[in-house]
Amino acid sequence: MRIPFLLLLATAAFLLPAETLLAQKKPAPVLAEMGFGNCYKVGSWTPLRITVEGGDKPSTLVANVWAPDGEGTLTSISSRPFNVSAGGLATIELLVRVGQLDSSVEIELYDLELNKAVSKRTFTTHRDLDKAGIAPGEPATTRLIVEVAPSQLGVASAEADKTNEEWYTQDVVGRVTSLDALPRESLAYEGVDTVVVSTSDRDAWSAMRPDDPRMAALVEWVEQGGRLVLYAASNADLVLGSGGSLETLSPGEYTGSVTLDEFGPLETHVGGNEPLSRRGRLRLAVPTFANLQGDVELSLGTRDDPVPLVVRTRQGLGQVVLVGLDIDEPPIRNWKSRDRLVEKNLAFPNDQPSTDTENYYYSGPDDVTVALEQKLDAALEQSGIRTPPFMAIAGLVVLYILLIGPGDYFFVKKVLKKMEWTWITFPAIVVATCLAAYWYADYLKGDSLRVNQVEIVDVDNTTGFARGTMWTHIFSPNPDRYTLLLDAKSPAGTTSELAGSSVAWMGKPSSGLGGMSNEQGMLPGRPIYAWSPDRAMMMGVPIEIWSTKTFITRWETKTDDQLISNLTRTPNNLVVGSVENPTELSLSDCMLVYGTWAWRLGDLPPGGKVEVTPTSLGDPRATRRLRNMYEDRFNFSVEQGSYYERQQLLGRLDLAALAEMMMFYDALGGRRQSHQWHRHQHFVDLSHSLDSHTAMLVGKCDAPRSELLRAEDSESVESMRGEKDVYVVLYRYVLPVAEDSDEN
């Protein structure tokens, strides 16, 4: 028996290929790092860095990343092809969107040469079980602040006193210790509120150039509406000087530095009693600039020769706060009032309710975006999609119980007089009831696709940069899959050539059914739908019969459709001048916002012109506080009315009013007045860019603009827009304001 067995083994060895007999090492993911210092928010795009170990031979791979959306449905996004050498390490970066707090991320490596998947690994959030696992996500209603420095800058301790009582609204600080770890795409900062950067590490900043993708991404994010606090003193020449990595964010032309020895104004500015130094007079170098732009918050030096130390400047749609100090170097690092300085620089609004409403408990939506989605869903009734009232459903249920119980009994006993007939009548009633229920649902819901949307388009009138944010609420009359891509329109209504775009599901920042604050994690299985590698297309998104799903789309482009503005600041900090519309865009119900002031300007048609002048209180265009104007226009005030009426405030707002609240959330008083958080998609709020040199004109466009198209196949793309669909389009032009010559 032994000889035939040996012959069988020899034959098998001859017939089988060598790779099946020898253990072949395959490429495998060995490390996954999510977010900024392991901090990221669910429901937002965030960077994922994957380290791949090569196998026995060089490979060309694609990484497929699986993660759940806000409803727990498994999604997939793929990286660009990359190479890994035999036995070597390769690190790639791509953006992912995770929809559950405690979700795992699964990474599959696909070999393009072998045309098959070669390895797969799940990175869990349970680090006691998986040492290489990822960190769990933070709730969408937290405020994410990113520190970029080798050591702590004091942000966490500065914001510690402002920590809210609820864990899902706290400030979260992620620290990036190396510039090499910064993301290479501006969209990676979508969930970030503020980036705080120290430039004290000369070696690290010497290696950075303006064309470095990490610096370019940071600059793009700021110009698209981000907020940067920059500490630069000893290395300001490397960062803000000619050819510096962040030169475009400088508040002026860097001219050098000046040594100062008097810092009393700084100590007074922070409001503390601790002197900056207890060992004699300090001498510190502070950067200086020519042609300075922005608002100087603090100056040192003399009255005749002031040296700006803290400058807030609008850059594009965003803001840069430049502080001419090295916050992580002595003596500032050891200063006991450093936390108060950082708090002053961050200047976050007070999130606590006002005195008049502190005893008022609000039980509405957790975030303004939840109210927006609810309003988009309620707008379906305007297009013929109706929801039966609760009492009608309850009555029908009672009727059904009566039919299958006593009704059937009396029918077979008194009418048919044969109890055995119940074997026929009972299922007949059940079938008839099911058919009637289906007919009633079809009668209410219909068989038509409905698409409601809100779009906000921001235009920097100085540079022509434009960004769009669009929320699309799709009602599907049938169980179907949708492949979606964006058709962005310019203010003139023509298709725009985009610099970048992304289409994504919109999660619900709450702990209720379908909310992202659930900790259910990722369900096992294969991905249900996927993105294209550039995130411009979603493929195969399932929507069940008579169900809805909301999507958020973001895009950037350049436009020539700019307004002609001639606005000047007056000595009493108002503006006068004119705004002219040379474009083909027709704007209605326009409002000009400057600081905390607002003017109602009426309509601005193509070729039209409006004057901004001081007016009396009786004039409809009178200057008013922005908050008061908003309350009067939309009857929104949490300080008036009964308890029940206050609970229903958001329900009374229409889509345009909710969009305006999101656009000027902090300027309107934020949560202090609205009792709403606006953390999930805070990038819509440009209140921080309303400095003394900036005004914003908001107007409604009555014609639809951008939309999501449905692709049936690679060649067939069609519009989903219908005549009964509801859409709201708001344009916000960011206009420069000149100083009055009398002020100079």
C-alpha positions in Angstrom: 0.0 0.0 0.0 2.9 2.4 0.7 4.3 2.3 -2.9 1.0 3.3 -4.7 0.6 6.1 -2.1 4.1 7.5 -2.9 3.4 7.3 -6.6 0.2 9.3 -6.1 2.1 12.0 -4.2 4.8 12.2 -6.9 2.1 12.5 -9.6 0.4 15.3 -7.7 3.6 17.2 -7.2 4.3 16.9 -11.0 0.8 18.1 -12.0 0.2 20.9 -9.5 2.0 24.3 -10.0 4.7 25.3 -7.7 2.9 28.2 -6.1 0.2 25.8 -4.8 2.9 23.7 -3.0 5.0 26.6 -1.7 3.4 29.1 0.6 3.4 32.3 -1.4 3.4 35.7 0.4 0.7 38.0 -0.9 0.4 41.8 -0.5 -1.6 42.7 2.6 -2.7 45.8 4.4 -0.9 46.0 7.7 -1.9 49.4 9.1 -4.9 51.8 8.7 -4.9 55.3 10.2 -8.2 57.3 10.0 -8.7 61.1 10.3 -6.4 63.6 12.0 -4.5 62.0 14.9 -7.1 59.3 15.0 -9.9 61.9 15.2 -12.7 62.1 12.6 -16.4 62.8 12.4 -18.9 60.3 11.1 -20.9 61.6 8.1 -18.0 63.6 6.6 -15.2 62.8 4.2 -12.1 62.0 6.1 -8.6 60.8 5.1 -7.6 57.2 5.4 -3.9 56.2 5.2 -3.3 52.6 4.4 0.1 50.9 4.7 0.5 47.9 2.4 3.2 45.3 2.7 4.4 43.8 -0.6 4.4 40.1 -1.4 7.0 37.9 -3.0 6.9 39.9 -6.2 6.1 43.5 -7.3 2.4 44.2 -7.7 0.1 46.8 -9.1 -2.9 47.0 -6.7 -6.2 48.8 -6.0 -7.5 49.2 -2.5 -11.2 48.7 -2.1 -12.5 50.2 1.2 -15.8 49.1 2.6 -17.6 51.2 5.2 -21.3 51.7 6.2 -23.4 54.7 5.3 -25.6 56.6 7.8 -28.2 53.9 7.6 -25.8 51.0 8.0 -25.8 50.0 4.3 -22.3 48.8 3.2 -20.6 51.0 0.6 -17.3 50.8 -1.3 -14.8 53.3 -2.6 -11.6 52.4 -4.5 -8.2 54.0 -4.5 -6.2 54.8 -7.6 -3.8 52.0 -8.8 -0.5 52.0 -6.9 2.6 49.9 -7.0 4.3 48.0 -4.1 7.7 46.4 -4.4 8.4 42.8 -3.3 8.6 42.8 0.5 8.4 46.6 0.6 6.0 49.0 2.1 3.7 51.4 0.3 1.4 54.0 1.9 -1.6 55.3 0.1 -4.2 57.9 1.1 -7.9 58.1 0.0 -11.0 59.7 1.4 -13.7 57.6 3.0 -17.1 58.4 4.5 -18.1 56.4 7.6 -21.7 56.5 8.8 -21.6 54.7 12.2 -19.7 55.6 15.4 -18.3 52.2 16.1 -17.9 50.9 12.6 -15.1 48.7 11.3 -13.4 49.4 8.0 -12.7 46.5 5.6 -9.9 46.8 3.1 -9.6 44.5 0.1 -6.5 44.5 -2.1 -7.2 43.8 -5.8 -4.3 42.8 -8.1 -4.7 44.3 -11.5 -2.2 41.9 -13.1 -3.9 38.8 -11.6 -7.3 40.3 -12.0 -8.5 39.1 -8.6 -8.5 40.0 -5.0 -5.4 38.8 -3.2 -6.0 39.8 0.4 -8.6 41.3 2.7 -8.5 42.6 6.3 -11.0 44.1 8.7 -9.8 46.9 10.9 -12.0 47.2 14.0 -12.4 49.9 16.6 -11.8 47.4 19.4 -8.1 48.0 19.9 -7.9 45.6 22.8 -8.6 42.9 20.2 -7.0 44.5 17.2 -3.8 46.4 18.0 -3.7 47.8 14.4 -7.4 48.8 14.5 -8.8 52.2 13.8 -10.2 54.7 16.2 -14.0 55.0 16.6 -15.6 58.0 14.9 -16.8 61.1 16.7 -20.5 62.2 16.5 -21.4 64.6 13.7 -22.5 67.2 16.2 -19.0 67.6 17.8 -16.6 70.4 16.9 -13.4 69.0 15.4 -10.3 71.1 15.9 -7.0 70.0 14.3 -3.6 71.0 15.8 -0.6 70.8 13.5 2.5 71.0 15.7 5.1 68.7 17.2 3.7 69.4 20.7 0.4 70.4 22.1 -0.7 74.0 21.5 -3.1 74.3 24.4 -6.3 74.0 22.3 -7.8 71.2 24.4 -7.2 73.0 27.7 -8.4 76.3 26.3 -11.7 74.8 25.3 -12.1 72.6 28.4 -14.2 75.1 30.2 -16.6 75.3 27.3 -17.2 71.5 27.2 -20.9 70.9 26.9 -22.8 68.6 29.1 -23.6 66.2 26.3 -20.8 64.0 25.0 -22.0 64.2 21.4 -21.6 68.1 21.2 -18.1 68.4 22.8 -15.0 69.9 21.3 -12.6 67.2 19.9 -9.0 68.0 19.3 -6.9 65.9 16.8 -3.2 66.5 16.7 -1.0 66.0 13.7 2.6 66.0 14.7 4.2 65.8 11.2 3.4 68.0 8.1 3.9 64.8 6.1 0.7 63.4 7.7 -1.5 66.2 6.4 -4.0 65.2 3.7 -3.5 65.9 0.0 -7.0 66.9 -0.8 -9.0 69.8 0.5 -12.2 67.7 0.8 -10.4 65.7 3.6 -11.0 68.7 5.9 -14.8 68.6 5.4 -15.5 67.6 9.0 -12.9 70.1 10.5 -14.1 73.3 12.0 -10.7 75.0 12.6 -7.1 74.1 11.9 -4.5 75.5 14.3 -0.9 75.5 13.0 2.4 76.3 14.7 5.4 77.1 12.4 8.1 76.9 15.1 9.7 73.7 13.6 12.1 75.2 11.1 13.4 72.0 9.7 9.9 70.8 8.9 8.8 74.0 7.2 12.0 74.3 5.3 11.0 71.2 3.4 7.6 72.6 2.4 6.9 74.4 -0.9 3.7 76.1 -2.1 3.2 73.4 -4.7 3.4 70.6 -2.2 0.0 68.9 -2.4 -0.4 69.0 1.4 0.1 72.8 1.5 -2.1 73.3 -1.6 -4.9 71.3 0.0 -4.7 73.4 3.2 -4.8 76.6 1.2 -7.7 75.4 -1.0 -9.7 74.4 2.1 -9.2 77.9 3.6 -10.2 79.6 0.3 -13.3 77.4 0.1 -14.5 78.5 3.5 -12.2 76.9 6.1 -10.8 78.6 9.1 -7.1 78.7 10.0 -5.3 80.0 13.1 -1.7 80.4 12.2 1.1 81.0 14.8 4.2 82.4 12.9 7.1 84.4 14.3 10.6 83.1 14.1 9.9 81.2 10.8 7.5 83.6 9.3 10.0 84.2 6.4 9.8 80.5 5.5 6.0 80.3 5.7 4.7 83.7 4.7 7.6 85.3 2.9 8.3 85.2 -0.9 8.0 81.6 -2.1 6.8 80.5 1.3 4.5 77.5 1.6 1.6 79.6 2.8 2.5 82.9 1.2 -1.0 83.2 -0.4 -2.6 83.2 3.1 -0.4 86.1 4.3 -2.4 89.2 5.4 0.1 91.4 3.5 3.6 91.5 2.0 6.1 90.1 4.5 8.8 92.6 5.1 10.8 91.1 8.0 10.6 91.2 11.7 11.0 93.7 14.5 12.2 93.0 18.1 9.8 94.2 20.8 10.3 94.3 24.5 6.9 95.6 25.7 4.0 93.0 25.9 1.7 94.7 28.3 -1.1 95.0 25.7 -0.9 91.3 25.1 -1.3 90.6 28.8 -4.3 93.0 29.0 -5.8 91.4 25.8 -6.0 87.9 27.3 -7.5 89.3 30.5 -5.3 87.4 32.9 -3.3 88.5 35.9 -0.2 86.5 35.0 2.7 88.4 33.5 4.4 87.0 30.5 7.8 87.0 32.3 8.8 87.3 35.9 12.5 87.6 35.1 13.0 91.0 33.6 12.0 92.4 30.2 11.5 90.1 27.2 12.7 90.6 23.7 10.8 88.8 21.0 10.8 89.1 17.2 7.4 89.8 15.7 6.8 89.6 11.9 5.9 92.8 10.0 3.9 93.3 6.8 3.3 95.9 4.2 -0.1 96.6 2.6 -1.8 94.8 5.4 -5.3 93.6 4.8 -7.9 92.5 7.4 -8.9 93.5 10.9 -6.1 94.1 13.4 -7.3 92.7 16.7 -4.2 93.5 18.7 -1.1 95.7 18.1 2.1 96.1 20.0 4.7 98.8 19.7 3.9 102.5 20.0 0.8 104.5 18.9 2.9 106.2 16.2 4.5 102.9 15.0 2.1 100.0 15.9 3.1 96.4 15.1 0.1 94.2 14.4 0.2 91.0 16.4 -3.2 89.4 15.8 -4.8 89.9 12.4 -8.0 88.4 11.1 -8.1 88.3 7.3 -10.7 86.9 4.9 -9.0 84.7 2.3 -11.4 83.7 -0.4 -14.5 82.4 1.4 -12.5 81.5 4.5 -10.6 83.2 7.3 -7.0 83.2 8.5 -6.1 84.4 12.0 -2.4 85.3 12.1 -0.7 85.5 15.5 2.9 86.7 15.4 4.1 84.5 18.2 5.5 81.0 18.5 2.8 79.5 20.8 4.8 76.3 21.5 8.1 77.9 22.3 9.3 79.7 25.5 8.2 82.1 26.9 4.7 81.7 25.5 4.6 78.0 26.1 5.3 78.4 29.8 2.9 81.4 30.2 0.0 80.5 32.5 -2.3 82.7 30.4 -1.5 80.8 27.2 -4.8 79.0 27.3 -6.7 82.3 27.4 -4.7 83.5 24.4 -5.6 80.5 22.4 -9.2 80.9 23.4 -9.2 84.5 22.2 -7.7 83.5 18.9 -10.2 80.7 18.3 -13.1 83.1 19.3 -15.8 80.4 19.1 -19.3 81.7 19.8 -21.0 81.0 23.1 -23.1 77.9 22.6 -25.0 78.3 25.9 -28.6 79.5 25.6 -29.3 83.1 26.4 -30.5 84.3 29.8 -34.0 84.7 28.5 -34.2 81.1 27.4 -31.9 79.2 29.8 -34.9 77.5 31.5 -36.4 76.5 28.1 -35.9 72.9 27.2 -35.8 72.3 23.5 -36.7 68.8 22.3 -36.5 69.4 18.5 -34.0 68.1 16.0 -30.4 67.8 17.1 -29.0 69.7 14.2 -30.3 72.1 11.6 -29.6 69.6 8.8 -32.1 67.2 10.4 -34.7 69.9 10.2 -33.7 70.6 6.6 -34.2 66.9 5.7 -37.5 66.8 7.4 -38.6 69.9 5.5 -37.5 68.4 2.2 -39.6 65.3 3.0 -42.6 67.4 4.0 -42.4 69.3 0.7 -43.2 66.0 -1.1 -46.9 66.8 -0.3 -46.6 69.8 -2.6 -45.8 67.4 -5.4 -48.6 65.0 -4.7 -46.9 62.5 -2.4 -49.2 62.3 0.6 -48.8 60.6 4.0 -52.0 59.2 5.6 -52.8 60.7 9.0 -52.2 58.5 12.0 -55.9 58.4 13.0 -56.8 57.1 9.5 -54.2 54.3 9.8 -55.5 53.5 13.4 -59.1 53.4 12.1 -58.2 51.0 9.3 -56.4 48.7 11.7 -59.4 48.6 14.0 -61.6 47.9 10.9 -59.4 45.1 9.8 -59.5 43.5 13.3 -63.3 43.7 13.3 -63.5 42.2 9.8 -61.3 39.1 10.5 -62.8 38.6 14.0 -66.4 39.3 14.8 -67.2 40.3 11.2 -66.1 37.0 9.7 -67.7 35.1 12.6 -71.2 36.6 12.2 -71.0 36.4 8.4 -70.3 32.6 8.2 -72.7 31.9 11.2 -75.6 34.1 10.3 -75.4 34.5 6.6 -73.7 31.4 5.2 -74.7 29.3 8.2 -71.8 27.0 7.7 -68.8 27.6 10.0 -66.5 25.6 7.7 -66.7 28.4 5.1 -64.4 30.4 7.3 -61.6 28.5 5.5 -62.5 30.5 2.5 -63.8 33.8 3.9 -60.9 34.4 6.3 -58.1 34.2 3.6 -60.4 36.2 1.3 -60.6 39.0 3.8 -56.9 39.0 4.3 -56.2 39.1 0.5 -58.8 41.8 0.0 -57.4 43.9 2.8 -53.8 43.5 1.4 -55.0 44.6 -2.1 -56.9 47.5 -0.6 -53.9 48.6 1.4 -51.7 48.4 -1.6 -54.2 50.4 -3.7 -54.5 53.0 -0.9 -50.7 53.4 -0.6 -50.4 53.6 -4.4 -53.2 56.2 -4.4 -51.4 58.3 -1.8 -47.8 57.8 -3.1 -48.3 57.6 -6.8 -46.0 56.1 -9.3 -43.8 59.2 -10.1 -40.2 59.9 -9.2 -39.9 63.0 -7.1 -36.8 65.1 -6.5 -36.8 68.0 -4.0 -33.6 70.0 -3.5 -32.0 73.0 -1.9 -28.9 74.6 -3.4 -26.6 77.3 -2.0 -24.0 78.8 -4.4 -21.3 81.0 -3.0 -19.3 83.4 -5.2 -16.2 85.3 -4.3 -16.8 88.5 -6.2 -13.1 89.3 -6.2 -11.6 86.2 -7.6 -14.6 84.6 -9.4 -14.3 81.4 -7.3 -17.6 79.7 -6.8 -18.6 76.7 -4.7 -22.0 75.0 -4.6 -23.7 72.9 -1.9 -26.8 71.0 -2.9 -29.1 68.8 -0.9 -31.2 66.4 -3.0 -34.1 64.4 -1.5 -35.2 61.6 -3.8 -38.5 59.7 -3.5 -38.6 56.4 -5.4 -42.0 55.0 -6.5 -40.4 51.6 -7.0 -37.6 49.5 -5.5 -34.7 50.6 -7.7 -31.0 51.4 -7.9 -29.7 54.8 -8.9 -26.4 55.8 -10.4 -26.0 59.5 -9.8 -23.7 62.3 -11.0 -23.8 66.0 -10.9 -24.8 68.5 -13.6 -23.6 71.8 -12.1 -24.9 75.0 -13.6 -23.4 78.5 -13.6 -25.4 81.5 -12.5 -26.3 82.0 -16.1 -27.8 78.5 -16.2 -25.2 76.9 -18.4 -23.2 73.8 -17.5 -20.1 74.6 -15.6 -16.6 73.0 -16.0 -15.8 71.9 -12.5 -12.6 72.0 -10.6 -13.9 69.3 -8.3 -17.1 67.7 -7.1 -18.4 65.0 -4.8 -21.7 63.2 -4.4 -22.5 61.5 -1.1 -25.2 60.2 1.1 -26.3 62.6 3.8 -26.5 61.1 7.3 -28.8 62.0 10.1 -26.8 63.4 13.1 -29.0 61.9 15.7 -29.4 58.7 17.7 -32.8 57.8 16.4 -33.8 55.4 13.7 -31.3 55.7 10.8 -29.2 58.1 12.8 -25.4 58.2 12.7 -25.0 58.3 16.5 -25.9 54.6 16.7 -23.1 52.2 17.6 -24.3 49.2 15.6 -21.1 49.1 13.6 -20.8 47.5 10.1 -23.0 44.6 9.1 -21.3 41.7 7.4 -21.6 41.1 3.6 -20.6 42.6 0.3 -20.9 46.3 -0.5 -24.3 47.3 -1.8 -23.2 50.4 -3.7 -20.0 52.2 -4.6 -18.4 55.5 -5.5 -16.2 56.3 -8.5 -12.5 56.9 -7.4 -13.0 60.7 -7.8 -16.2 60.6 -5.8 -18.1 62.4 -8.6 -20.5 59.5 -9.1 -22.4 57.1 -6.9 -23.2 53.8 -8.5 -26.1 51.5 -7.7 -27.6 53.3 -4.7 -30.7 51.3 -3.6 -33.9 53.1 -2.6 -36.9 50.9 -1.7 -40.4 51.4 -2.9 -42.1 54.6 -1.6 -38.9 55.4 0.3 -36.6 58.5 0.3 -32.9 59.1 0.5 -31.1 62.4 0.8 -27.8 63.2 -0.9 -25.4 66.1 -0.5 -23.3 67.3 -3.4 -20.4 69.8 -3.3 -18.6 71.4 -6.2 -16.1 74.1 -7.1 -15.5 76.1 -10.2 -14.6 79.5 -11.6 -17.2 81.9 -12.9 -17.3 85.2 -14.8 -20.9 85.9 -13.6 -19.9 88.4 -11.0 -21.7 91.5 -9.6 -20.3 95.0 -9.8 -20.2 96.4 -6.3 -19.1 99.8 -5.0 -19.5 99.6 -1.3 -17.7 101.8 1.3 -17.6 101.6 5.1 -18.9 104.6 6.9 -17.4 106.0 10.1 -20.3 104.4 12.1 -19.4 101.0 10.7 -22.2 100.7 8.2 -21.9 100.5 4.4 -23.1 102.8 1.6 -22.8 102.4 -2.2 -24.4 100.3 -4.9 -24.6 96.8 -6.3 -25.2 96.2 -10.0 -26.1 92.9 -11.7 -24.5 92.6 -15.2 -25.2 88.9 -15.4 -28.2 86.9 -16.8 -29.0 85.7 -13.3 -32.3 87.1 -11.8 -32.2 87.5 -8.0 -35.2 88.2 -5.9 -35.8 89.2 -2.3 -32.1 90.3 -1.9 -30.5 91.0 1.4 -27.1 92.6 2.1 -25.3 91.6 5.3 -22.4 93.5 6.8 -21.2 92.4 10.2 -24.4 92.1 12.4 -26.3 94.6 10.1 -28.6 93.8 7.2 -30.5 95.7 4.5 -33.4 94.4 2.4 -32.8 95.4 -1.2 -35.7 93.8 -3.1 -35.2 92.3 -6.5 -32.0 92.5 -8.6 -32.9 91.5 -12.2 -30.3 91.2 -15.0 -29.0 94.7 -15.7 -30.5 96.0 -12.4 -28.9 98.1 -9.8 -29.7 98.7 -6.1 -28.5 101.5 -3.9 -27.4 101.0 -0.3 -28.0 104.2 1.6 -28.7 105.3 5.2 -32.5 105.2 5.6 -35.0 105.9 8.3 -36.7 103.3 10.3 -39.9 103.6 8.4 -38.3 102.7 5.1 -38.6 99.0 4.1 -34.9 99.1 3.2 -33.9 100.5 6.6 -30.7 99.2 8.2 -31.6 96.6 10.9 -29.8 94.0 13.0 -29.5 90.8 11.1 -31.1 88.8 13.9 -34.1 91.1 14.2 -34.7 91.1 10.5 -34.6 87.3 10.4 -37.0 87.0 13.3 -39.5 89.5 11.6 -39.3 87.9 8.2 -39.8 84.4 9.3 -41.6 84.9 12.7 -38.8 83.1 14.5 -38.0 83.9 18.1 -37.4 81.5 21.0 -38.0 84.3 23.5 -41.7 84.7 22.7 -44.7 82.5 22.7 -45.8 79.5 24.7 -43.7 76.4 25.4 -45.6 74.5 22.7 -45.1 77.3 20.2 -41.4 77.4 20.8 -41.2 73.6 20.1 -42.8 74.2 16.7 -40.6 77.0 15.6 -38.5 75.1 13.1 -41.6 73.5 11.7 -42.9 76.9 10.7 -39.8 77.8 8.7 -39.7 77.1 5.0 -36.8 75.7 3.1 -35.4 79.1 2.2 -35.5 80.3 5.9 -33.7 77.1 7.0 -31.0 77.6 4.4 -30.5 81.2 5.5 -30.1 80.0 9.1 -27.4 77.7 7.9 -25.7 80.4 5.9 -25.5 82.9 8.8 -25.8 80.6 11.8 -23.3 82.3 14.1 -24.2 85.8 12.9 -27.8 85.1 13.8 -26.8 84.1 17.3 -26.1 80.4 16.8 -27.5 77.9 19.3 -27.8 80.7 21.8 -30.8 81.9 20.0 -32.0 79.0 17.8 -31.4 76.1 20.2 -30.1 74.3 17.2 -26.6 72.8 16.6 -25.0 73.5 13.2 -22.0 71.2 13.5 -22.7 68.5 10.9 -22.3 70.7 7.8 -20.9 73.8 9.4 -19.0 74.8 6.3 -22.2 76.4 4.9 -21.9 79.1 7.6 -19.6 81.9 6.5 -20.3 84.2 9.5 -16.6 84.1 10.4 -15.8 85.8 7.0 -18.0 88.9 7.8 -15.1 91.2 8.7 -15.0 95.0 8.3 -13.8 94.6 4.7 -16.5 92.1 3.6 -20.2 92.2 2.9 -22.5 89.5 1.5 -25.5 89.7 -0.8 -28.0 86.9 -0.6 -30.7 86.5 -3.2 -33.1 83.8 -4.4 -33.0 82.4 -7.9 -36.5 81.3 -9.0 -35.2 79.1 -11.8 -33.7 75.7 -11.0 -29.9 75.4 -11.5 -27.7 72.3 -10.7 -29.2 68.8 -10.4 -28.3 65.2 -10.0 -28.6 63.2 -13.2 -29.4 59.5 -13.3 -27.2 57.3 -15.5 -29.0 54.2 -16.8 -25.7 53.0 -18.4 -22.4 54.3 -19.6 -24.0 56.3 -22.4 -27.5 57.1 -21.2 -27.8 60.0 -18.7 -31.2 61.6 -17.9 -32.6 64.3 -15.7 -34.9 63.3 -12.9 -36.4 66.7 -12.4 -40.2 67.0 -12.7 -42.7 69.8 -13.0 -44.1 69.3 -9.4 -40.7 69.0 -7.7 -39.7 71.6 -5.1 -36.4 73.4 -5.4 -34.8 76.4 -3.6 -31.7 78.1 -5.0 -29.9 80.8 -3.0 -26.9 82.8 -4.2 -24.5 84.4 -1.8 -22.0 86.9 -3.3 -19.0 87.8 -1.1 -18.3 91.5 -1.9 -15.4 93.7 -0.9 -15.9 96.8 1.2 -13.6 99.8 0.9 -12.6 102.0 3.7 -13.9 105.5 3.8 -11.2 108.0 2.9 -12.1 110.0 6.1 -11.0 107.0 8.2 -7.4 107.0 6.8 
